Amino acid sequence: MALLTLEGAQAKLADFERWSDIVARPLPILTTDIAAATALVRRFELKLRLPDATHLAVCQRRGLTLATLDDQLANAARALGVAHIVPA
């Protein structure tokens, strides 16, 4: 993992925010998503934390493709049959 200077980190965040404003669209997280994520966390073989499980649960509900750089999250998506990509 590379470390950034404060200025470098601020520039990266600004780049992300510009990209997000153009491309991303927020999705609501429902109570049912949190319940589904909690159930996923309790499946210990998936080795998920609640934030990752929540992303996975929303993708399951909406039929979306999960994009992640996290190998464990990709493995959980694969095990659950959730479409996913690991960007290069």
C-alpha positions in Angstrom: 0.0 0.0 0.0 1.4 3.3 -1.0 1.3 6.2 1.4 0.2 9.6 0.1 1.0 13.1 1.3 -1.9 15.2 2.7 -2.0 17.1 -0.6 -1.9 13.8 -2.6 -4.7 12.3 -0.6 -6.8 15.5 -1.0 -6.3 15.4 -4.7 -7.3 11.7 -4.9 -10.4 12.4 -2.9 -11.3 15.4 -5.2 -10.8 13.1 -8.3 -13.1 10.5 -6.7 -15.7 13.1 -5.9 -15.7 14.5 -9.5 -16.0 10.9 -10.8 -18.8 10.1 -8.3 -20.8 13.2 -9.2 -20.8 12.1 -12.9 -21.1 8.4 -12.7 -22.3 7.2 -9.4 -25.9 7.2 -8.2 -26.6 6.5 -4.5 -28.9 3.6 -3.7 -31.0 3.4 -0.6 -30.1 0.9 2.0 -33.3 -0.7 3.3 -33.9 -2.3 6.7 -34.2 -5.6 4.8 -30.7 -5.1 3.5 -29.3 -4.7 7.0 -31.2 -7.9 8.0 -29.8 -9.8 5.0 -26.3 -8.4 5.7 -26.5 -9.5 9.4 -27.4 -13.0 8.2 -24.4 -13.0 5.8 -22.1 -12.0 8.7 -23.4 -14.9 10.7 -22.3 -17.2 7.9 -18.8 -17.4 9.2 -17.4 -19.3 6.2 -18.0 -16.1 4.2 -15.7 -14.1 6.6 -17.6 -10.9 6.0 -17.8 -7.7 8.1 -21.1 -5.8 8.2 -20.1 -3.0 5.8 -19.0 -5.5 3.1 -22.0 -7.7 3.8 -24.3 -4.7 3.3 -22.8 -3.9 -0.1 -23.3 -7.5 -1.0 -26.9 -7.6 0.2 -27.8 -4.5 -1.8 -26.3 -6.0 -4.9 -28.3 -9.2 -4.3 -31.5 -7.3 -3.8 -31.0 -5.1 -6.9 -29.5 -7.7 -9.1 -26.4 -5.5 -9.5 -22.8 -6.5 -10.3 -20.5 -5.9 -7.3 -17.1 -4.3 -8.1 -14.5 -4.9 -5.5 -10.7 -5.1 -5.0 -11.3 -7.2 -1.8 -10.5 -10.8 -2.5 -12.6 -12.0 0.5 -15.6 -10.0 -0.7 -15.2 -11.4 -4.2 -15.0 -14.9 -2.8 -18.2 -14.3 -0.8 -20.0 -13.0 -3.9 -18.9 -16.0 -5.9 -20.1 -18.4 -3.1 -23.5 -16.6 -3.1 -23.8 -16.5 -6.9 -23.7 -12.7 -7.0 -22.2 -11.2 -10.2 -19.0 -9.4 -9.4 -15.9 -8.0 -11.0 -12.4 -7.4 -9.7 -11.0 -4.4 -11.6 -7.4 -4.7 -12.7 
